[in-house]
Amino acid sequence: MYELKRIIGRVTIVENIAVGGKIREAAHLRRLYGRGRWRKVKGIVTVELTNGEVHAAELHWYEAHGIGKKMMKVKRLLD
């Protein structure tokens, strides 16, 4: 997979993939970060990879109100 170094710019086209009990890792998220209304979300963003390349990419992450975005992962490069 691709290793994310940093996000460049704003995340666009944000879309919820799953919410609450529909998330496979919901119990794991509660154990690590606490209770909350967890959502799995995806969006399009420009990223810099650890090898220095800059690409538009589809990014997936989990988020909950009051806890923030956790476990960000680059799923695929778009260019």
C-alpha positions in Angstrom: 0.0 0.0 0.0 1.0 3.6 -0.1 2.4 5.3 2.9 1.1 8.8 3.7 3.6 11.5 4.6 1.2 14.5 4.7 -2.0 15.9 3.3 -1.7 18.9 0.9 -4.7 21.1 0.6 -8.4 20.4 1.5 -10.3 17.1 1.5 -13.1 17.3 -1.2 -16.0 15.0 -2.2 -16.4 13.7 1.4 -18.7 10.7 1.6 -19.8 8.4 4.5 -19.1 4.7 3.9 -20.5 3.3 7.1 -21.8 4.4 10.5 -22.0 2.9 14.0 -22.4 -0.9 14.1 -21.9 -1.3 10.3 -18.2 -0.6 10.8 -16.2 -3.8 11.1 -13.6 -2.2 13.4 -16.1 -0.4 15.7 -15.2 -2.4 18.9 -11.5 -1.8 18.1 -12.1 2.0 17.7 -14.0 2.2 21.0 -11.2 0.4 22.8 -8.5 2.6 21.4 -10.1 6.0 21.3 -13.3 5.9 23.4 -17.1 5.9 22.8 -18.6 8.0 20.1 -20.7 7.9 16.9 -18.0 6.4 14.7 -18.1 6.9 11.0 -16.0 5.4 8.2 -15.5 8.2 5.6 -13.7 8.7 2.3 -12.6 11.8 0.4 -10.4 13.0 -2.4 -7.2 14.9 -1.5 -3.8 15.7 -2.7 -1.2 13.8 -0.7 2.6 13.6 -0.4 3.8 10.0 -0.1 6.9 9.0 1.9 8.9 8.6 -1.3 8.3 12.3 -2.1 5.7 11.9 -4.9 2.6 14.1 -4.9 -0.7 12.6 -6.1 -4.4 13.1 -6.0 -5.7 10.1 -3.9 -8.7 8.5 -2.4 -8.3 8.6 1.4 -10.3 6.6 4.0 -10.5 7.3 7.7 -12.6 6.9 10.8 -14.0 9.9 12.7 -16.2 10.6 15.7 -17.5 13.9 17.1 -15.2 15.2 19.9 -12.5 12.6 19.0 -11.5 13.6 15.4 -10.1 11.8 12.4 -8.2 8.6 13.1 -6.4 5.8 11.1 -6.1 7.6 7.7 -5.2 5.3 4.8 -4.5 6.0 1.1 -6.7 3.5 -0.8 -5.8 4.4 -4.3 -4.0 7.0 -6.4 -6.1 8.9 -8.9 -3.5 10.2 -11.3 
